[in-house]
């Protein structure tokens, strides 16, 4: 701590009080004195005190009883007990009651400084922990505010989603499967379930299942011990332990390779893990919320997803409708995003042309709410007035791409974009599927499934 510590000495022996006080004052500490418990409580009530030196043997209310009163009324105060010979049992009781250190009589003055420095570090650590806790609470408050955008809706479909979220949030620890297209807000719904549940004060940890490789699965999910494999230079806590008592969110669960699905299922059934290289079993209490934009039932029929794992994950299913099926929500979302981004960018945009809103309502939004959010953000950046106009949206450049087929306009959807991205990645990687998967930031198995899905055939040409 940068500021001077205020220290209270409580001891009925005048010589000890005065010598200790003189030594501490010479070392730049502020000192208060008390020879009995009642006097000490008066000092605490009238002054800011950081550390209390407290003798166990005191007239009237003894040191142990005074310690309990201090920790009850002033829990932030740190107490160093002063004990005589043969009082170890009392010292143990004092430590259990909240004392942070003790000095056995007779003690040297240098031991006093050492005890204060230990306590100073303890105070600093507690202050940092409080800062972290305050930051975490602020983060949670912000998250709760942000969660609102997922339920800015007047459509019956989204009102139904909101009702389901409220109900399942209270049904701890029921696993939840969230289904919907990319950009519909699956993670937002998962966070809403977490922060409305009894687990809200513990971690919500999000994992992208498509990015998990077989070699990293156990280390990432279960953790590992130091020296368990090359590169394991220290112990690592896995995702299950990080999210213990909280929620583990598995996005794109349909991309989890079959070999890993078996290991994952075992953990869900046994509720125990072992770190790689470790022998001790660790019990876990984690709520699983999974999400996918794929048809898991179809994947189970095609033997690409385990049926028993599907049943484990789908105890409660929430379907999030795409934005094109709830167009009545588009104006509400537009207004929300305009207000939000205007404040963040310090702009005074209060309205949007009706023609722009009509154009957006007519658009199919393959990227769903995420795409609408990005459109409004970009428009506000470009805007130079107090309202948004068509030019701000650059309708000729946004992702509403049009292709002409038989003189009819056809909106390119995400599947076409994904198919084209795969073709491009395969060619850029010289037909190496592993390298292409890395370019696309998905697993080899996920790429292979997509190649089969789009019936793509690649033949490397020579010369």
Secondary structure, DSSP 8 states (H G I E B T S, - for coil): --S--EEEEE-S-HHHHHHHHHHHHHTT-EEEEESSHHHHHHHHHHS--SEEEEES--SSS-HHHHHHHHHHH-TT-EEEEEE-TT-HHHHHHHHHTT--EEEESS--HHHHHHHHHHHHHHHHHHHHHHHHHHHHHHHHHHHHHHHGGGG---SHHHHHHHHHHHHHHTSTT--EEEE--TTS-HHHHHHHHHHTSTTTTS-EEEEEGGG--HHHHHHHHHEE-TTSSTT--S-EE-HHHHTTTSEEEEETGGGS-HHHHHHHHHHHHH-EEE-BT---EEE---EEEEEESS-HHHHHHTTSS-HHHHHHHTSEEEE---GGG-GGGHHHHHHHHHHHHHHHTT----EE-HHHHHHHHHS--TTHHHHHHHHHHHHHHH--SSEE-HHHHTTTTSS--EEEETTEEEE--HHHHHHHHHHHHHHHTTT-HHHHHHHHTS-HHHHHHHHHHTT--------
